[in-house]
Amino acid sequence: MKIAVLGTGTVGRTLAAAFSRLGHEVVLGTRDPAETAGRTSPDPMGGPPFKEWHAGHGHIRLDTFAAAAGDCELVVNATNGAASLAALGAAGAARLAGKVLMDVSNPLDFSQGMPPVLNPVNTESLGERIQRAFPETRVVKTLNTMNAGLMVDPRRLADADHSVFVSGDDAEAKKIVTGLLESLGHRDVIDLGDITTARGAEMVLPLWLRLFGALGTPDFNFKIVRRG
């Protein structure tokens, strides 16, 4: 499958590398490819500079948001949640029309300091805003409730059978995304329902952030335990 991953931070790079290892043709989308390719400072999460990372992943093409979205079958939104609508707007509604858009972003608002809050929250979600802004695109919210390492390697935890959620209006799009999640090793994929259920998935983040602080590690996830 041809996959465009929009966003060149830790999440975007991690997903792009994982999908490439699985045999997909992957392109990374960014606002300014020349500026991104020349970055020599660590990323905000302390990861290696993009230039260094890309030297080891030269088979993953770097292009503009628009070019990346236009030459793919599935788009992954791994941009900063506060900038997602602008990035997708740069990709272009016509290029996104009809395609599955796997949204892994979170609407974190750092304007009041740390810890960040969600904006929007409760009565709306970023997933819904994306779907409303791009009505011809098949948006599926997923993977936003865990760190990048677990997104692509759930087996790194002792109990790999933890849970991941999908939300979206298009049943076929959710089936395609679920297949990708399973190819990454996720075994417990829970369909929450239509795109409005992304509110719940996004509202997990305040709890996730506080667990991160309490545990001192981002290597944890949630498991939904059912009655046998």
N, C-alpha and C positions, 0 to 999 in steps of 0.2 A: 504494500500500500504506500502511496505517496503521502507523507505527513509533514505539515508545516507546523513547527513549534514557534509561537510568537513569544518573545522574551528570552533574554540571554543571561539571566541571573542563574542562581544555583538550581532552581526548579527547572527552568527551561533547558539548561545544559544537561541536567541529570536525565530528564525524560528523553531528550533528543538522543543522547548516547545509548540509552536503554532500547529505544525503538530501533535504532540503527543496528544494535547487536542482534535484534530479533529478525533482521533482514529487511526492514522497511527502508524506503528511500526517504531520507529526512533532510529538510532544509530549516535553518533557523532564521526567523524574521526579526529585524530590528529597525529602528527609525533611521539610523545613519550607519550603514555597514562599514564605511571607512573608519569612522570614529570608534565603533565597537571593536573592529579588528585590531586597532592600535592600542587598546587599553593595556597598560602595564602595571596598574595598581590592583591589589586584591579586591575582590568584589565585596559588597557591604556585609556579607555573611562570613568573610574571612577566607573565601575560596580563592583559588589561584587566579591571577589576571586572565582576562579572556584570551589575550594573545598567546599566553602559555598553554591554556586549555586547548585552544583551537589547533595549536601545533601538533597535538596528539590526537586530534579528531578532524584532520583535514578533509576526510571524506564527507563530512557534514557541511553542506554549502551554507554560506551566510549571504542573506539578501535583504531587501527592503520588506516591510510588512506587506506591501501590495504585491510584489513579485512572488513572495513566498506563498501568500494565500491564493494567488492566481494559478499556481502550478502544483496543486495538491488535491487529494481526495478528502482529507480530514485535517482540521485545524485544531491545534491545542492552544488555548489562551493561558500562557504562563507569565503574563505581564503583571506588574504591580496593580493590585485591585483598583487603586485610586486613578490609575491611568488606563485601565482596560478599555473603556469606551472610546477614548481618543485613539488608542492603538488599533482597535478594530475598525474605527472610522478611517484610519489611514490605510488599512488593508483594503477597505472598500466593500460596500454592501453588495455590489454586483458580483464581486469575486467570492464572497462568502455565501451567496444565495444557493440554496439546495444542499450545501455541505454540512456535515456533522461538525459541530464546534464543541470540543471537550474543554469545559471551563474549570480550571483548577485554582483559580485566584480567590482571594479573600478581600473584602472591602474594609481593610484596616485603616483607621484614621489616627494618625500620629500628631494631629494639630494641638492636642492638649497634653502632649508628653506621653510618658510610659506609665502603665501599659496602654497600648492603643485601644480604642473603642471601635465598634462596628458602625459604618455609615454607608448604606442604609441598614436598618435592623428591624426585626420583629414583624412589621407590616409589609415589608418588601425585602428583596434580596438583590445582590448584584447579578446573580444568574437571571432573575426576572428582567432587570433593566437591560441586560444584553439581549435577551430574547425579544423584548419589546422594541429595542432600537434596530434589530436585524430580524424582522419577522419571517423572512424567507430562509433563515439559517436554522438548523436543527440543533439547539443548544442542549447539552447534557452536563450538568454539574456533577463533579466527582473529585476524589482524591484530595480535597481541600482540608481534610481533617487529620492529616499526618504530615510528617516531614518528608523531604525529597528522597532521602535514602530508603524509607519504607515504601514510598510510592512505587519504586522500581524493584525493591527486594524485600518483600514482606517476610521472607524466611530468615532475615537477620535477627528477628526476635525468636526466643526459645519456643513460643507458641505462635506459629505462623498463621494460625487459623483465626486471625482477627478480622474486623469488619470494615468494609468500604461501602459507601452509599452512592447511588445514582439518582438524579432527579431530571426529568425532562418531559416534554409533551409528545415527543415522537418515539413510538415503541421501537421502530426499526433502528433509530439512532442509538437508543439505549442498548439494544442488542449488540450493535457494532462496538460500542464503548465497552460493554461487559466482556466481549471477546478479547479486546485489548488488555483489559484488567486481568483477565484469567491468564493471558499469555505472559504477563509480568509476574504471575504466581499468586494472585489473589484468589482465594477459594470461597470466601463468604461475601458475595456481592449482593447488597440489599437494595431493591428498587423501592424508593420511598414514594414514588408517584410523579405527579406532574411538576412543572418547573417551580410552582409556588412552594414545594417542599424543600427547595434549596434554602429557604429561610432557616429551617431547622439545622441543616448541615452547616451553614455559615455561623449560626449561633453557638455551635460547638467551640468556636475559636476562643472566646473568653475563658472557658474552662480549660482548654488545651494550654493556653498561655500560663495559667496559674499552676497547672500540673507540671509544666516545664520548670517553673520556678521552684516548686516543691521537690521535684525529683532530681533536678540538676542535670537532666539529659533530655534531648528531644526524641530519643529512641523508645517511644512507647506508642500504643494505639488503643483504640476502644474495641471491645468485643461484646456483641449482643448475644446474650445467653438466652436460649429459648427453653421452654418446658419440653421435656423429652416425650 
